[in-house]
Amino acid sequence: MQAARGASLSPGDDHGPTATHTYVRLFVVVAALTLVVDQVTKVIAVDKLQGRESIELIPHVLSLSFLRNGGAALGTGAGFTLVLSVVAVAVSVAVARMATRLRDRWWAVGLGLLFAGAVGNLCDRIFREPAPLKGHVVDFIDYGVFVGNVADIALTVAAVVIVWRTWRGIGLDGTRQVKA
């Protein structure tokens, strides 16, 4: 099968007649488990950390500190919470549509983490104070230079997986772009 000029497609690591179903299921499991962990840890953080001093886990490296973030990464864009909510909805819909074409296990993991991270923080923006679609995200994992949550970790790992698969030339459908 021929692809773009000077390149051909060959099977990636994960292909076969049942791969689509298997990897869509993996996407759903990764997304669901990550989303549950994110939401449960945020509920615990609100209950146990809000209004309390930080809990140092690894001195000068990692602590638990409660923070409500009205913006995006590192607190930027605090005045654009509604825009961030709309972007998160768009990303979530696009990723869910892409998931139907999955035939590569690592893409399934990466997109599952991306979906869960976007939806996890979107849930905060929809359901938390001060108002629907303007809510502040609960952050509690303090790395010393910034404070994040499980959804942020999922988004970071997703980015690494997606860049890695793209760099290797492996598409969502498990085919590998090979230079001729």
C-alpha positions as CSV (number, residue, x, y, z in Angstrom):
1,M,0.0,0.0,0.0
2,Q,1.4,3.4,-0.9
3,A,1.3,6.5,1.3
4,A,2.6,10.0,0.7
5,R,5.3,10.6,-1.9
6,G,8.4,8.4,-1.3
7,A,6.9,6.5,1.7
8,S,5.0,3.3,2.2
9,L,3.0,1.9,5.0
10,S,3.9,-1.2,6.8
11,P,2.4,-2.8,9.9
12,G,3.4,-1.2,13.2
13,D,3.7,-3.1,16.5
14,D,0.0,-3.9,16.9
15,H,-2.2,-5.1,14.1
16,G,-4.6,-7.8,13.1
17,P,-8.3,-8.5,12.6
18,T,-9.3,-8.1,16.3
19,A,-7.0,-5.2,17.1
20,T,-9.6,-2.5,16.6
21,H,-12.0,-3.9,19.2
22,T,-9.2,-4.7,21.6
23,Y,-7.6,-1.3,21.5
24,V,-10.8,0.7,21.7
25,R,-11.6,-1.3,24.8
26,L,-8.1,-0.5,26.2
27,F,-8.7,3.2,25.4
28,V,-11.9,3.0,27.4
29,V,-10.3,1.2,30.4
30,V,-7.3,3.5,30.6
31,A,-9.6,6.6,30.3
32,A,-12.1,5.4,32.9
33,L,-9.5,4.2,35.4
34,T,-7.5,7.4,35.1
35,L,-10.6,9.6,35.4
36,V,-11.8,7.7,38.5
37,V,-8.4,8.1,40.2
38,D,-8.3,11.8,39.3
39,Q,-11.8,12.5,40.6
40,V,-11.3,10.4,43.8
41,T,-8.0,12.1,44.6
42,K,-9.5,15.5,44.1
43,V,-12.4,14.7,46.5
44,I,-9.9,13.5,49.1
45,A,-7.7,16.6,48.6
46,V,-10.7,18.9,49.1
47,D,-11.7,16.9,52.3
48,K,-8.2,16.5,53.8
49,L,-6.0,19.3,52.5
50,Q,-8.2,22.4,52.0
51,G,-7.5,25.0,54.7
52,R,-4.5,23.0,56.0
53,E,-0.7,23.4,55.9
54,S,1.2,21.5,53.2
55,I,2.2,18.0,53.9
56,E,5.9,17.4,52.9
57,L,6.4,13.9,51.4
58,I,9.9,14.3,50.1
59,P,11.7,17.3,51.6
60,H,12.1,20.2,49.1
61,V,10.8,18.0,46.2
62,L,7.3,16.8,46.7
63,S,4.4,17.8,49.0
64,L,0.7,17.9,49.1
65,S,-0.7,21.5,49.0
66,F,-4.3,22.4,48.3
67,L,-4.8,25.0,45.5
68,R,-7.8,26.0,43.3
69,N,-6.5,26.9,39.9
70,G,-8.8,29.1,37.8
71,G,-6.4,29.0,34.8
72,A,-4.5,26.6,32.7
73,A,-1.0,25.1,33.3
74,L,1.0,26.9,35.9
75,G,-2.0,29.2,36.6
76,T,-1.8,31.0,33.3
77,G,-4.9,32.2,31.5
78,A,-7.0,32.7,34.7
79,G,-9.4,35.0,32.8
80,F,-10.1,32.4,30.1
81,T,-11.7,29.7,32.1
82,L,-14.8,29.5,29.8
83,V,-12.5,29.3,26.7
84,L,-10.4,26.5,28.4
85,S,-13.7,24.6,29.1
86,V,-14.7,24.9,25.4
87,V,-11.3,23.7,24.3
88,A,-11.4,20.8,26.7
89,V,-14.9,19.8,25.3
90,A,-13.5,20.0,21.7
91,V,-10.4,18.0,22.6
92,S,-12.5,15.3,24.3
93,V,-14.9,14.9,21.4
94,A,-12.0,14.8,18.9
95,V,-10.1,12.2,20.9
96,A,-13.3,10.0,21.4
97,R,-13.8,10.1,17.6
98,M,-10.2,9.2,16.9
99,A,-10.4,6.3,19.4
100,T,-12.8,4.4,17.0
101,R,-9.8,3.9,14.6
102,L,-7.3,2.6,17.2
103,R,-5.2,-0.4,16.2
104,D,-2.1,0.4,18.2
105,R,-2.0,-0.3,21.9
106,W,0.3,2.6,22.8
107,W,-1.9,5.1,20.9
108,A,-4.8,3.6,22.9
109,V,-3.0,4.3,26.1
110,G,-1.9,7.8,25.1
111,L,-5.3,8.8,23.8
112,G,-7.0,7.3,26.9
113,L,-4.8,9.4,29.2
114,L,-5.3,12.5,27.0
115,F,-9.1,12.0,27.2
116,A,-9.1,11.4,31.0
117,G,-6.9,14.4,31.6
118,A,-9.0,16.7,29.6
119,V,-12.3,15.4,31.0
120,G,-10.9,15.3,34.6
121,N,-10.1,19.0,34.6
122,L,-13.2,19.8,32.6
123,C,-15.3,18.2,35.3
124,D,-13.8,20.7,37.8
125,R,-14.5,23.6,35.4
126,I,-18.1,22.5,35.0
127,F,-19.0,21.5,38.6
128,R,-16.8,23.4,41.0
129,E,-17.0,27.0,42.2
130,P,-17.3,29.8,41.3
131,A,-19.8,28.9,38.4
132,P,-20.5,26.2,35.8
133,L,-17.9,26.3,33.0
134,K,-15.9,28.8,35.1
135,G,-15.0,26.5,38.0
136,H,-11.5,26.2,39.4
137,V,-9.5,23.0,39.0
138,V,-8.4,21.3,42.2
139,D,-4.6,21.0,42.3
140,F,-2.7,19.3,45.2
141,I,0.5,17.6,44.1
142,D,3.2,20.2,44.8
143,Y,6.4,19.7,42.9
144,G,8.0,22.8,44.4
145,V,7.8,24.9,41.1
146,F,4.1,24.1,40.3
147,V,1.1,22.3,41.8
148,G,-0.9,19.8,39.7
149,N,-3.2,16.8,39.9
150,V,-3.7,13.4,38.5
151,A,-5.3,14.8,35.3
152,D,-2.2,16.9,34.7
153,I,0.0,13.8,35.1
154,A,-2.2,11.9,32.6
155,L,-1.9,14.8,30.1
156,T,1.9,14.9,30.5
157,V,2.3,11.1,30.0
158,A,-0.2,11.3,27.1
159,A,2.0,13.9,25.4
160,V,5.1,11.8,25.8
161,V,3.4,8.7,24.4
162,I,1.9,10.6,21.4
163,V,5.2,12.2,20.5
164,W,6.9,8.9,20.8
165,R,4.5,7.1,18.5
166,T,4.5,10.0,16.0
167,W,8.3,10.1,16.1
168,R,8.4,6.3,15.4
169,G,6.0,6.9,12.4
170,I,3.2,4.7,13.8
171,G,-0.3,5.8,13.1
172,L,-3.5,5.3,15.1
173,D,-4.3,2.4,12.8
174,G,-1.0,0.6,13.7
175,T,0.7,1.2,10.3
176,R,4.2,2.5,10.2
177,Q,5.3,5.1,7.8
178,V,8.5,3.8,6.1
179,K,10.6,5.8,3.8
180,A,11.1,4.2,0.4
